[in-house]
Amino acid sequence: MSNSPLRIGKYEIGRGLMLAPMAGYTDWAFRRLCREFSCPLTYTEMASACALSMNDRATKNLLKRETDDGVCAAQIFGNVPEYVAKACKYVKSIGFDIIDINMGCPAPKIVNNGSGSALMLNLSLAEDVLKAAVDAVDIPITVKMRRGWEATPYAALELADIAQRAGCAAVTVHPRTREQFYYGEPDMHVVTEVKKQCSIPVFYSGNVFTHRDVSKILDTTNADGVMAARGATGNPWIFMGNVREDDYIPALEEKKEVMKKHYALCAEDKGEALAVKEMRKHFHCYIKGIEGAATLRSKINYIQDFAEVMKFIDEIGN
């Protein structure tokens, strides 16, 4: 792997670890928190290009952007080139640095509409979508994909080539098929092969939980960078330090303070009532491995307000 600075467009990213887009998790509060832990690039939850082009308020709310959020990419999905182009123009207008086109989501509600990983079954349409995005704006367009729809062939090789020819600035490969969803052994070889054929940056996403995982992936695949998804939930510390060194393990009191900070950011963004509900899933992630986690899990879904949030956090470990 090269030691030269890694860039997406004009943005220097570094060759370590980034925050992957995750529906329901990578909202403004979590992205801001990860940025404070030195994450060099974050991604929004994926937003529907069709809904954005129709001026849907709820979808636009997924794309909160502040001027001091660091380098941030908005991820959109869709299979209608005109809608994708219109959505890209909107995303650029609200200040995002990079736009990522999702061609890897395996969720039935996405693929049944011909979007996400379903586009790996229709590469000519995928090409039209990517060209529409690149032509619509003058900021970098990237694409996130899977190994393919099923085990053979490696559709990612062809889609990565299409993306590069269309003018995309980088590609990310999740090395499982759509049929595998998030289970089964990742096939690192497909990322290695994509990297061999591409002159644009190639990122790896999938099964990243420790710095040791990152080092292994970088050495095995020669990828330019790695994205953490589930491995970052409840663990923004994963972005700290050099990925060639051991992970930072926070003390319990430090973890509790970060839980409070995360809640405060979420409440600032969404208001207390919604933040309490949104943070329940994050609290489940934060308490993994803590003594008494099973008892704590039984309490999380009954938290109703700010006072109960603080009481719950303070009682952890006591």
Helices and strands as residue ranges (DSSP letters): E 7-8, E 11-12, E 17-19, H 28-36, E 42-43, E 47-48, H 49-53, H 57-60, G 61-63, E 72-77, H 81-93, E 98-103, H 108-111, G 116-121, H 123-136, E 141-148, H 155-166, E 170-177, H 188-197, E 202-205, H 211-221, E 225-228, G 230-232, G 236-239, H 252-270, H 272-286, H 293-300, H 306-315
